[in-house]
Amino acid sequence: MLAIIIPYYKLIFFEETLQSLSNQTDKRFKIYIGDDASPENPSVLLEKYKGKFEFTYQRFEENLGSASLTKQWVRCIALSNNEEWIMVLGDDDVLGENVVEEFYKQLTIFKEKSNVVRFASEVINGNNEIISKKFEHPVWETATDSYYRKYIGKTRSSLSEHIFLKVAFLKYKFCNYPLGWHSDDRAWIEFSENQPIYTINESVVFIRVSDESISGKTDNEQLKRQATISFFKNIITKKLGLFNADQQYKLLLDFEIFMKKNGGLSLKEWRLMIYSYIKLYKFIPIVKVIRRFFISLFVKNNV
């Protein structure tokens, strides 16, 4: 069975989320709502939806999300029981009415072949207006190719439009990056365990980007930069070999540029970069990165 986990904090769009669950054409799911010590009590709203779908509500007295969004996700998932599949749905995101129906309709196709399932998605704003195209994906795609397409701006991805095996989550968990930024990107690479991601393009999950959402806010850029640096260091040190040679080269070069714009690379980071280029077995890029390293030393010593 499917567990839909909702880490709850804000009431403003929560009814749209609940209504989309009530509208599901297939009710074979259980909802677990984890209230992150919110100052906005959802009890009256939840009373309205009693009997429309099965749910469990738990209020936590300690707020975790402000310090670690991923820890809030984890303790909300811990509310679930013996469900095999997990979806973590934002308290402002909305499911198309046939999301659950299509999941079960196609289950026999991807079961035991994929640990991670995703749906097509569209972006909505605070007025429930669709502000993007429909993002569809290859039916079968490696997690690294999926991430790379997002990285180069050919698609988008976030937590809510994915369903994943609970056993994969229990094995890897979510990495605790600031704001949970890139935590889902890393999760899909790890949870997939080198099996392809399966896509259900026949259903849409609507992802909200507004002034209330982490993606829409602009006062958290420093935390996003910290998360990006940590995420890419993990990619380069542990997962670079999962990407093809051209992807590796672009990721390395872009990370170097990003670091230069954010205070420069340390000696340890330069060693990591040079070693990573050497593993690509491409002579000219190796020569160029060594040259850039010595130039950076010269500039640093003459400032």
C-alpha positions, 0 to 999 in steps of 0.5 A: 500500500501507499503512504502519503506523508505530509510534513505540515507547517503552513495552513495557507494552501493546505486545504488545496492539498487535502482537497486533491487527496479527497479527489483521488479516483483511487483511495488505496492510500493512508495519509500521515500528517506530521505537524511541526509545532505550527502556530497555525492549528489545522484541526478545524480543517482536518475535521472537514475531511474526516471520512473522505480518506484515511489519515493520521494526524500527529502534532510534534511539540518541538519544531524541527523544520527550522533547524533541519527540514530533512529531520522533520521529513524523517520523523513524519515518515516514522509515523507510517506503518507497514506501507511499502511505498512512500510519497512525501507531499508538501503541504502546499502541493496538489495531486492530479486526481488520477495520481494514485490510480495510475500508480496502482495501474502501472505497479506491475510494470515497475515493481522489482525493477525500480525503487523510485517512481515519479510523475509528470509535474506542472508548477503553480503559483499562489493563485493556483495558476499553472505557470509552467509547461507540463514536465514529462520524462522518459519512462525509464531513465537513470537517476544520474541522467535525470539529475543531469537534465535538471542540472542543465535546465531541461527539466525540473524535479522536487520531492513531492512528485516522487514515490519511493520504496520505504526499504530504500529510504530506511537504508539511505535516509535523507542527507541533512543539507540546509533547507533540504536543498538538494536532499531529494536530488541525492536521495534519488541517486542513492535510493535508486541503487543503479536501477532506473527511475520509472515515470508515470506521465499520465498523471500530474503533480502540481508543485507550488512556487510562491513567496511562502515556499523555499524555492520561491524565497530569496532571503535564503540564498546563503543556505542554498549555496552551502547546500549546493557546495556540500551536494556537489562535493559528495557528487565529485568524491563518491558518485562522479563515476555514475555519470558519463564522461561528458557529464563528469567534465561539465560538473567538474568545470561548473563546480570549479567556477561556482567555488571561485565565485563563492570564495575560491577553492582550498588546497584540498579542493584543488587536489580533489579537482585535479585528481577527478580530472585525471580519472577522466583520462583526458589530457587537455582538461588535465593540463588546463586544470593544473594550469588554473591551479598554479594561476590561482596560487600566483594570484593568491600569493600576490594579492 
